Amino acid sequence: MSGDTAPRVADPAAGGWARGLKARSVSALLLAAIAVPALLAGPFVFGVFVCAGAVILAWEWTRLCGDGRFGRTGLVVAGSALGAAYAATRGLESLGVGVVALGAVAAFLTARGSGRASPLWVGAGPIYIGLPAIALIWLRGYGADGERVIVWLMLTVWATDIGAFFAGRLIGGPRIAPALSPNKTWAGLAGGVTAAIAIGLTVAALDRLAPGPAALALGGALLAVIAQAGDFAESAVKRRFGAKDSSALIPGHGGLFDRVDGLIAAGGALALFQWASGGASLAWR
C-alpha cells in the first residue's frame, strides 16, 4: 500500500472511456466482495465494517486537507470517527453524534496547534465521516429488515454511478458544474436517475416485503440526485486542495472516498428521512 504517497495532482488529460469503466468495475467488485458478506453477517459485523471504513476515510481526509500529513491530528479525526461509529453499533446513536461534535472541535484545535494550513477543513472531517457512519449503522438495524434497506441503498447508488457514466459518455451535452467536475453532464445525471428508478421498480417487483414501486422509484430518484451531489462535494474538496484522488489506496483507482462519496451522502439522507418519518413511507414489512 502506498500509504505515504501524497494525493495525486489533478491531470485533466487523464482518464478516458476504458479507464473510467475499468475503475468503476474493479472498485465496485472489490467493495462488494467485502461489503456484501459484512452486510449479510448481521448488524454488528456490518457495524465493524463501517468502523474500519471510517478509520480509512479519516486517514484520507486528514492527509487530503492537512498538508499531506496524518500525525496527532489524524489520530483525533480517526478516533472521533471510530468512536462515533462504534457508539452506533451499540445502539447509542445520540452518544455518537456527541462524539462527532467534540471530535470536530478537537480536530480543529489540534490541526491549528500543529500548524496545518486549513484547520477548519480538517475539523470538518469527524462530521463528514462520523455522521454518515452512524446513519449507515442505524439503517442496518432499522425496522423489520435493515438488511433490505441497505441492499436497496447500495444498488441505487451503484446504479446511479453506472447510469451517469454511460449516459454522460454516450450523450454528452452541457456540463452541470465544470468548475467542480468537468466530466459531469446533465445527461449523465438523467441517466443516473433513470438507473436508480429502474432499481427501485425491480426491487419492488422481486421483494414482496418491499414498499410499493412508486415509493421506491421516487425514493431512488431522490437518492440518485443526492448521491451525485455527494460526488460533487468530494470533487469540490479535491479541487480545493489540488488533488486528483483522495489517496492512492486502490492502485490506479484512487481512494476509498472516491468510491463511497455518493453512498455517504445518500445514506445520510435516507437515514434522516427514515428517522423523521418513522419509516412510514419506506417500510420493509
C-alpha positions as CSV (number, residue, x, y, z in Angstrom):
1,M,0.0,0.0,0.0
2,S,1.4,3.4,-0.9
3,G,0.3,4.8,2.4
4,D,2.8,7.7,2.5
5,T,2.2,8.9,-1.1
6,A,0.6,12.3,-1.2
7,P,-2.7,12.7,-3.1
8,R,-2.1,13.0,-6.8
9,V,-2.4,16.4,-8.5
10,A,-5.3,16.7,-11.0
11,D,-4.5,16.0,-14.6
12,P,-7.3,17.0,-16.9
13,A,-5.8,14.9,-19.7
14,A,-6.0,11.7,-17.8
15,G,-8.9,9.3,-18.0
16,G,-11.0,8.1,-20.9
17,W,-13.8,5.6,-21.6
18,A,-11.9,2.4,-20.9
19,R,-10.0,3.7,-17.8
20,G,-13.2,5.1,-16.3
21,L,-15.2,2.0,-16.8
22,K,-12.4,-0.2,-15.5
23,A,-12.0,1.9,-12.4
24,R,-15.7,1.7,-11.6
25,S,-15.9,-2.1,-12.3
26,V,-12.9,-3.1,-10.3
27,S,-13.6,-0.8,-7.4
28,A,-17.3,-1.9,-7.3
29,L,-16.3,-5.6,-7.3
30,L,-13.7,-5.1,-4.5
31,L,-16.2,-3.2,-2.3
32,A,-19.0,-5.6,-3.0
33,A,-16.7,-8.6,-2.1
34,I,-16.2,-7.1,1.3
35,A,-19.5,-5.2,1.9
36,V,-22.0,-7.9,1.0
37,P,-20.6,-10.6,3.4
38,A,-20.4,-8.0,6.2
39,L,-24.0,-6.9,5.4
40,L,-25.3,-10.4,5.5
41,A,-23.4,-11.3,8.7
42,G,-25.7,-9.1,10.8
43,P,-25.9,-5.6,12.2
44,F,-22.8,-5.8,14.5
45,V,-20.5,-7.2,11.8
46,F,-21.7,-4.6,9.4
47,G,-21.1,-2.0,12.1
48,V,-17.5,-3.2,12.5
49,F,-17.1,-3.0,8.7
50,V,-18.3,0.6,8.8
51,C,-16.0,1.4,11.7
52,A,-13.0,0.1,9.6
53,G,-14.1,2.2,6.7
54,A,-14.5,5.3,8.9
55,V,-10.8,5.0,10.0
56,I,-9.6,4.7,6.4
57,L,-11.7,7.7,5.4
58,A,-10.3,9.7,8.4
59,W,-6.7,8.9,7.2
60,E,-7.6,10.1,3.7
61,W,-9.4,13.2,4.8
62,T,-6.6,14.3,7.2
63,R,-3.9,13.9,4.6
64,L,-6.0,15.5,1.8
65,C,-7.0,18.6,3.9
66,G,-4.0,18.6,6.2
67,D,-0.9,19.2,4.0
68,G,-0.4,15.5,3.3
69,R,0.3,14.6,6.9
70,F,-1.6,12.4,9.4
71,G,0.1,12.7,12.8
72,R,-1.7,13.6,16.0
73,T,-4.4,15.5,14.2
74,G,-5.1,12.4,12.1
75,L,-5.4,10.3,15.3
76,V,-8.0,12.8,16.6
77,V,-10.0,12.6,13.4
78,A,-9.8,8.8,13.2
79,G,-10.6,8.4,16.9
80,S,-13.6,10.6,16.6
81,A,-15.0,8.8,13.5
82,L,-14.3,5.4,15.0
83,G,-15.8,6.4,18.4
84,A,-19.0,7.7,16.7
85,A,-19.4,4.6,14.6
86,Y,-18.7,2.2,17.5
87,A,-21.3,4.0,19.6
88,A,-23.8,3.4,16.8
89,T,-23.0,-0.3,16.8
90,R,-24.1,-0.4,20.5
91,G,-27.3,1.4,19.7
92,L,-26.1,4.7,21.2
93,E,-26.6,7.0,18.2
94,S,-27.1,10.1,20.3
95,L,-23.7,9.5,22.0
96,G,-22.2,9.0,18.6
97,V,-23.4,12.4,17.5
98,G,-21.9,13.9,20.6
99,V,-18.6,12.3,19.8
100,V,-18.8,13.8,16.3
101,A,-19.3,17.3,17.7
102,L,-16.5,17.0,20.3
103,G,-14.2,15.4,17.7
104,A,-14.8,18.2,15.2
105,V,-13.7,20.8,17.8
106,A,-10.7,18.7,19.0
107,A,-9.6,18.1,15.4
108,F,-9.8,21.8,14.6
109,L,-7.8,22.8,17.7
110,T,-5.2,20.1,17.1
111,A,-4.8,21.0,13.5
112,R,-4.4,24.7,14.3
113,G,-1.9,23.9,17.1
114,S,0.2,21.7,14.8
115,G,0.3,24.4,12.1
116,R,-1.9,22.9,9.5
117,A,-2.9,25.3,6.7
118,S,-6.6,24.5,6.8
119,P,-7.7,23.6,10.3
120,L,-11.4,24.3,9.6
121,W,-11.4,21.7,6.8
122,V,-9.6,19.2,8.9
123,G,-12.1,19.8,11.7
124,A,-14.9,19.1,9.4
125,G,-13.6,15.5,9.0
126,P,-15.4,13.9,12.0
127,I,-18.7,15.4,10.8
128,Y,-18.3,14.4,7.2
129,I,-17.3,10.9,8.1
130,G,-18.9,10.3,11.5
131,L,-22.5,11.2,10.8
132,P,-22.8,9.1,7.6
133,A,-21.2,6.2,9.5
134,I,-23.8,6.5,12.3
135,A,-26.5,6.7,9.6
136,L,-25.5,3.5,7.8
137,I,-25.1,1.5,11.0
138,W,-28.5,2.8,12.2
139,L,-30.2,1.9,8.9
140,R,-28.8,-1.7,9.0
141,G,-30.5,-2.2,12.3
142,Y,-33.6,-0.2,11.5
143,G,-37.1,-1.7,11.3
144,A,-38.1,-5.2,10.4
145,D,-35.3,-5.7,7.9
146,G,-32.5,-3.2,7.8
147,E,-30.6,-5.5,5.5
148,R,-33.0,-5.0,2.7
149,V,-32.9,-1.2,3.2
150,I,-29.1,-1.2,2.8
151,V,-29.2,-3.5,-0.2
152,W,-31.6,-1.2,-2.0
153,L,-29.5,1.8,-1.0
154,M,-26.3,0.3,-2.3
155,L,-27.8,-0.9,-5.5
156,T,-29.3,2.5,-6.1
157,V,-26.0,4.3,-5.6
158,W,-24.1,1.9,-7.7
159,A,-26.7,2.0,-10.5
160,T,-26.7,5.8,-10.3
161,D,-22.9,5.9,-10.8
162,I,-23.0,3.4,-13.7
163,G,-26.1,5.1,-15.4
164,A,-24.5,8.5,-15.1
165,F,-21.2,7.3,-16.5
166,F,-22.7,5.7,-19.6
167,A,-25.3,8.4,-20.3
168,G,-22.7,11.1,-19.9
169,R,-20.3,9.4,-22.3
170,L,-22.9,8.4,-24.9
171,I,-25.0,11.5,-24.9
172,G,-22.7,14.2,-23.6
173,G,-24.1,17.7,-23.7
174,P,-24.0,20.6,-21.3
175,R,-22.0,20.2,-18.1
176,I,-23.6,20.8,-14.7
177,A,-20.7,22.5,-13.0
178,P,-17.5,22.3,-15.0
179,A,-15.5,24.3,-12.3
180,L,-16.1,21.5,-9.9
181,S,-16.3,18.4,-12.1
182,P,-15.7,18.9,-15.8
183,N,-17.0,15.5,-16.8
184,K,-20.4,15.6,-15.1
185,T,-23.2,16.4,-17.6
186,W,-27.0,16.9,-17.2
187,A,-27.4,13.8,-19.5
188,G,-25.3,11.9,-17.0
189,L,-27.5,13.0,-14.1
190,A,-30.6,12.0,-16.0
191,G,-29.0,8.6,-16.8
192,G,-28.2,8.1,-13.1
193,V,-31.7,9.0,-12.0
194,T,-33.2,6.6,-14.6
195,A,-31.0,3.8,-13.5
196,A,-31.9,4.4,-9.8
197,I,-35.6,4.4,-10.7
198,A,-35.2,1.1,-12.6
199,I,-33.5,-0.4,-9.5
200,G,-36.4,0.7,-7.3
201,L,-39.0,-0.8,-9.6
202,T,-37.0,-4.1,-9.8
203,V,-36.6,-4.3,-6.1
204,A,-40.3,-3.7,-5.6
205,A,-41.2,-6.4,-8.1
206,L,-38.8,-9.0,-6.6
207,D,-39.2,-8.4,-2.9
208,R,-42.7,-9.0,-1.6
209,L,-41.7,-7.2,1.7
210,A,-40.6,-4.0,0.0
211,P,-42.5,-0.8,-0.2
212,G,-44.6,-0.1,-3.3
213,P,-43.0,0.6,-6.7
214,A,-43.9,4.3,-6.6
215,A,-42.2,4.8,-3.3
216,L,-39.0,3.1,-4.3
217,A,-39.0,4.7,-7.7
218,L,-39.4,8.2,-6.2
219,G,-37.0,7.4,-3.4
220,G,-34.5,6.1,-5.8
221,A,-34.7,9.2,-8.0
222,L,-34.1,11.5,-5.0
223,L,-31.2,9.4,-3.7
224,A,-29.7,9.5,-7.2
225,V,-29.6,13.2,-7.1
226,I,-28.2,13.3,-3.6
227,A,-25.6,10.7,-4.5
228,Q,-24.5,12.9,-7.4
229,A,-24.4,15.9,-5.1
230,G,-22.1,13.9,-2.8
231,D,-19.9,13.2,-5.7
232,F,-19.7,16.9,-6.5
233,A,-19.0,17.7,-2.9
234,E,-16.0,15.4,-2.8
235,S,-14.8,16.8,-6.2
236,A,-15.0,20.3,-4.8
237,V,-12.8,19.3,-1.8
238,K,-10.3,17.6,-4.0
239,R,-10.2,20.6,-6.3
240,R,-9.8,22.9,-3.3
241,F,-6.6,21.0,-2.4
242,G,-5.4,20.3,-5.9
243,A,-5.8,16.6,-5.7
244,K,-7.0,14.1,-8.3
245,D,-7.8,11.4,-5.9
246,S,-8.4,11.2,-2.1
247,S,-5.5,8.8,-1.8
248,A,-3.7,6.1,-3.7
249,L,-5.2,3.3,-1.5
250,I,-6.6,1.4,-4.5
251,P,-3.7,1.4,-7.0
252,G,-4.8,3.1,-10.2
253,H,-8.3,3.8,-8.9
254,G,-7.9,6.4,-6.2
255,G,-9.0,6.2,-2.6
256,L,-12.0,5.0,-0.6
257,F,-13.6,8.4,-0.6
258,D,-13.6,8.4,-4.4
259,R,-15.6,5.2,-4.3
260,V,-18.1,6.0,-1.5
261,D,-18.8,9.7,-1.8
262,G,-22.2,9.1,-3.2
263,L,-23.0,6.4,-0.6
264,I,-22.1,8.7,2.2
265,A,-24.5,11.4,1.0
266,A,-27.3,9.1,0.1
267,G,-27.0,7.0,3.2
268,G,-27.1,10.1,5.4
269,A,-30.1,11.5,3.6
270,L,-32.0,8.2,3.8
271,A,-31.4,7.7,7.5
272,L,-32.5,11.3,8.2
273,F,-35.7,10.7,6.2
274,Q,-36.4,7.3,7.9
275,W,-35.8,8.9,11.3
276,A,-38.0,11.9,10.6
277,S,-40.9,10.0,9.1
278,G,-40.7,7.0,11.4
279,G,-40.1,4.9,8.3
280,A,-43.7,5.1,7.3
281,S,-43.1,5.8,3.6
282,L,-40.2,3.3,3.1
283,A,-41.1,0.5,5.4
284,W,-40.0,-3.0,4.7
285,R,-42.6,-5.4,6.2
